[in-house]
């Protein structure tokens, strides 16, 4: 094992232990956001930070293998489409744009569903945007 690899063994082990918990915490923040502090943006940042940590510790190429750039590009669009889709769906149901109350028979259930999907769209978009920014900045100057 080369001296450079030997120097990073502790970082690699700690990252392998922490990243699953970071991702789990991001999911908690995502789905707890409609009941308390948190939500899509915060969860997206935490989720994206886990991928950035992975890339910093294990290298850009392994990070791109774990999260292929093409899939990340699709996720950016998918998150925005989820957000806009809720607004359009509420308009088709006879309400205003992002009027969640019309999405279900019970307005409270409709608001809950609308917020859940909106926050999911925001979380996906923020995660994918953070990963994309990391890939672009980390890949600068490389052939």
C-alpha positions in Angstrom: 0.0 0.0 0.0 1.5 3.4 -1.0 2.2 6.0 1.7 -0.5 8.3 0.3 -3.2 5.6 0.6 -2.0 4.7 4.1 -2.4 8.4 5.2 -6.1 8.4 4.3 -7.1 5.1 5.8 -8.7 6.7 8.8 -10.6 9.3 6.7 -11.9 6.5 4.4 -13.1 4.4 7.3 -14.7 7.3 9.1 -16.4 8.4 5.8 -17.7 4.9 5.2 -19.2 4.9 8.6 -20.7 8.4 8.5 -22.1 8.6 5.0 -25.0 6.2 5.6 -26.0 8.1 8.7 -25.8 11.4 6.9 -28.1 10.0 4.2 -30.5 8.6 6.8 -30.6 12.0 8.6 -31.3 13.7 5.2 -34.3 11.4 4.7 -35.5 12.2 8.2 -35.2 15.9 7.5 -37.0 15.5 4.2 -40.0 13.6 5.5 -40.2 15.4 8.9 -40.2 18.8 7.2 -44.0 19.1 6.9 -44.3 18.5 10.7 -41.4 20.6 12.0 -38.2 22.3 11.0 -36.6 20.9 7.9 -37.9 20.1 4.4 -36.7 19.7 0.9 -34.0 22.4 0.8 -32.3 21.4 4.0 -32.6 17.7 3.2 -31.2 18.3 -0.3 -28.2 20.1 1.1 -27.5 17.3 3.6 -28.0 14.6 1.0 -25.7 16.5 -1.5 -23.1 17.1 1.2 -22.9 13.3 1.7 -22.0 12.9 -2.0 -19.5 15.7 -1.8 -17.9 14.1 1.2 -17.7 10.8 -0.7 -16.1 12.6 -3.7 -13.6 14.4 -1.5 -12.5 11.3 0.3 -12.6 8.7 -2.5 -12.0 10.8 -5.6 -14.0 12.4 -8.3 -14.1 9.3 -10.6 -15.5 7.1 -7.9 -18.1 9.8 -7.0 -19.1 10.0 -10.7 -19.4 6.2 -10.7 -21.7 6.3 -7.6 -23.8 9.2 -9.0 -23.5 9.2 -12.8 -23.6 12.8 -14.2 -26.3 11.9 -16.7 -28.6 10.6 -14.0 -27.9 13.7 -11.9 -28.9 15.9 -14.8 -32.2 14.0 -15.2 -32.8 14.4 -11.4 -32.4 18.2 -11.6 -35.2 18.3 -14.2 -37.3 15.7 -12.4 -37.3 17.7 -9.2 -38.4 20.9 -11.0 -41.1 18.9 -12.9 -42.4 17.5 -9.6 -42.7 21.0 -8.1 -44.4 22.4 -11.2 -46.5 19.3 -11.7 -48.2 19.8 -8.3 -49.1 23.4 -9.4 -50.4 22.3 -12.7 -52.3 19.4 -11.1 -54.0 21.8 -8.7 -55.0 24.0 -11.6 -56.5 21.0 -13.5 -58.5 20.2 -10.3 -60.0 23.7 -10.4 -57.8 25.5 -7.9 -55.0 28.1 -8.3 -51.4 27.2 -9.0 -50.0 25.4 -5.9 -53.4 25.4 -4.2 -52.9 22.0 -2.5 -56.3 21.8 -0.9 -58.0 20.7 -4.2 -55.7 17.7 -4.7 -57.8 15.5 -2.4 -61.4 15.3 -1.3 -60.4 16.5 2.1 -58.5 19.9 1.8 -56.3 19.0 4.8 -55.2 15.8 3.1 -54.7 17.6 -0.1 -52.4 20.2 1.6 -50.4 17.4 3.2 -50.0 15.6 -0.1 -49.1 18.8 -2.0 -46.5 19.8 0.6 -45.0 16.3 0.6 -44.6 16.2 -3.2 -43.4 19.9 -3.4 -40.7 19.3 -0.7 -39.6 16.0 -2.4 -39.2 18.0 -5.7 -37.2 20.7 -4.0 -35.0 18.0 -2.2 -34.3 16.2 -5.4 -33.4 19.4 -7.3 -31.1 20.8 -4.5 -29.3 17.4 -4.1 -28.7 17.1 -7.8 -27.7 20.7 -8.2 -25.1 20.4 -5.4 -23.7 17.2 -6.9 -23.5 18.8 -10.3 -21.8 21.9 -9.0 -19.3 19.7 -7.1 -18.6 17.7 -10.3 -18.0 20.9 -12.3 -15.7 22.5 -9.8 -13.8 19.4 -8.9 -13.3 18.6 -12.5 -11.9 22.0 -13.5 -8.6 21.8 -15.3 -8.8 18.1 -16.0 -8.7 16.7 -19.5 
